[in-house]
Amino acid sequence: MFDGSDFPKSLDEEVFNTWLENGRQSKIGYSYLLIIWDEYESTYRPTYVENRDDIDTYERYKASTGREALVAAYDLYSESRIS
């Protein structure tokens, strides 16, 4: 996943599927998986949010730090990418 010049590096599909499953199994009731690129660590990491509005809030907050960037957001249950 995330192959191509638009992304810093690719993400193993099995890792992505594990992140989806972990979000679904959480007792908190998350609905969305955010894929975050950590510039300092040069790696992707998952972040889970409950509401769609939290995606925008997260993106604005993290964009101000310069360390992390939101790469993509997915619905945990339909697995569809949110634009």
C-alpha positions as CSV (number, residue, x, y, z in Angstrom):
1,M,0.0,0.0,0.0
2,F,1.0,3.6,-0.5
3,D,3.3,2.8,-3.3
4,G,4.4,5.7,-5.6
5,S,6.0,9.1,-5.5
6,D,3.1,10.6,-3.5
7,F,4.1,8.6,-0.4
8,P,7.3,8.5,1.6
9,K,7.4,4.7,1.6
10,S,5.1,1.7,1.1
11,L,3.1,0.1,3.9
12,D,2.8,-3.7,4.2
13,E,-0.8,-4.8,3.5
14,E,-0.7,-7.3,6.4
15,V,0.2,-4.5,8.8
16,F,-2.6,-2.4,7.5
17,N,-5.1,-5.3,8.0
18,T,-3.8,-5.8,11.5
19,W,-4.5,-2.1,12.3
20,L,-8.0,-2.4,10.9
21,E,-8.7,-5.5,13.1
22,N,-7.2,-3.9,16.2
23,G,-9.5,-0.9,15.7
24,R,-12.6,-3.1,15.3
25,Q,-11.8,-5.1,18.4
26,S,-11.2,-2.0,20.6
27,K,-13.7,-1.6,23.5
28,I,-13.7,2.2,22.9
29,G,-15.8,1.9,19.8
30,Y,-13.6,3.5,17.2
31,S,-15.0,4.1,13.7
32,Y,-12.0,5.3,11.8
33,L,-8.4,4.4,11.2
34,L,-6.0,7.3,10.5
35,I,-2.7,6.4,8.8
36,I,-0.1,8.9,10.1
37,W,3.4,9.4,8.7
38,D,5.9,10.3,11.5
39,E,8.6,12.3,9.9
40,Y,11.1,11.9,12.7
41,E,10.7,8.1,12.9
42,S,10.2,7.7,9.1
43,T,7.4,5.3,9.7
44,Y,3.6,5.0,9.5
45,R,1.5,4.5,12.6
46,P,-2.2,4.0,13.2
47,T,-4.4,6.4,15.1
48,Y,-8.0,5.6,15.8
49,V,-10.9,8.1,16.2
50,E,-14.5,7.7,17.1
51,N,-16.1,10.5,15.0
52,R,-15.6,11.8,11.5
53,D,-15.2,15.3,12.9
54,D,-12.2,14.0,14.8
55,I,-10.3,13.5,11.5
56,D,-10.3,17.2,10.7
57,T,-9.5,18.1,14.2
58,Y,-6.5,15.7,14.3
59,E,-5.3,16.9,10.9
60,R,-5.3,20.6,11.9
61,Y,-3.6,19.9,15.2
62,K,-0.9,17.6,13.9
63,A,-0.2,19.8,10.8
64,S,0.8,22.6,13.2
65,T,3.5,20.4,14.8
66,G,5.3,19.6,11.5
67,R,6.3,16.1,12.8
68,E,3.3,14.1,11.7
69,A,1.1,14.1,8.6
70,L,-2.2,12.5,8.0
71,V,-1.7,10.2,4.9
72,A,-5.1,8.5,4.7
73,A,-8.3,7.8,6.7
74,Y,-10.4,4.6,6.5
75,D,-13.7,3.5,7.8
76,L,-12.9,0.5,10.0
77,Y,-16.0,-1.5,9.0
78,S,-16.4,-0.8,5.3
79,E,-12.7,-0.5,4.8
80,S,-13.3,2.4,2.4
81,R,-10.9,5.3,2.2
82,I,-12.3,8.6,3.3
83,S,-11.3,11.6,1.2
